[in-house]
Amino acid sequence: MIESIAEGLSNLHFLRPFWFAGLLPAAILLVYFGWRKRNVGNWHNIINPALLPFLIEDKDTEKGRKAQWNLGFLALSWVLCCLSLAGPTWQQLPQPVHKQDSVLVVILDLSPSMLGEDVTPSRLVRARYKLIDILTQRN
């Protein structure tokens, strides 16, 4: 059974793995909020103990637990969104990339001298025919 799970996971590919970079801000925010929660500070030395529960959210209070659940739900949603945007797939298909290595640059003189009638057909028509011949030979 473990082998079939390992084989199934080895076939798992992601079409757009760069979306996993979106997990980095989520991790930074979770670390920041966790650090902020632990380092409330020494407010209990300064604030009257009767006012302290109303001013500082404690994880033991209902409001503090709700804030933790909201943060956890937000983090889970963020991870699931990044995972779905990465495009998980079980089959890796070849990407259809058409890249032609040979480049052709054609420079054609379109000045009025190309309209000269010294040769039949005109120089411009001859140049056009030559371009058509070059392009048909390339394909």
Sequence and secondary structure as in RCSB ss.txt:
>XXXX:A:sequence
MIESIAEGLSNLHFLRPFWFAGLLPAAILLVYFGWRKRNVGNWHNIINPALLPFLIEDKDTEKGRKAQWNLGFLA
LSWVLCCLSLAGPTWQQLPQPVHKQDSVLVVILDLSPSMLGEDVTPSRLVRARYKLIDILTQRN
>XXXX:A:secstr
 HHHHHHHHHT EES GGGGGGHHHHHHHHHHHHHHHH   SHHHHS TTTHHHHS  TTSHHHHHHHHHHHHHH
HHHHHHHHHHT EESS                   SGGGG  SSSS HHHHHHHHHHHHHHHH 
